[in-house]
């Protein structure tokens, strides 16, 4: 379990602090309800489970999970304190309890085998490739036996024309790295099983891919 480093750099939820008020309106334009519901349905969340939202941003996904599954415990983590402030207010307005934590995906401040489900929405494209490769084993570390990791993110194909300009402006993708294309392989390398990336979903900001894997007994 690692304490967060307050001096460490990170990409804010909206790419820059001045864009944070636009973050939620932009993702409503993206069709966030449909997109995030796809992730929730695929995660197979059940009553009584403990769920971790990695890179929670302004908290929309975590709040939605808690509202849909009131008998779950939802923990959400993000390095951006300003985004977490918005997330806390969003949860208060919705009347749901979420545990908000500040920290980084590749150094999670949780004990081994802490969560039944781990979800992440539109986060990994923010991360440099070397951080992504450290993050996947860290997610596996905090996943319980029988648990599942579900990651929804942009993949290759979002760099051309208007889509490409919006993607580069808002999401700060790292060069030509195809993060979504790497995830399934990284999950298998980390000891997860059944890793697969589903068919792409077109959006205004580029194609989205859902990648999942599980930690079976003996994994």
Helices and strands as residue ranges (DSSP letters): G 17-19, H 20-30, H 32-43, E 50-54, H 60-68, E 73-78, H 81-94, E 99-102, E 115-121, G 124-126, H 129-142, E 143-154, H 161-171, H 179-189, E 193-197, E 208-214
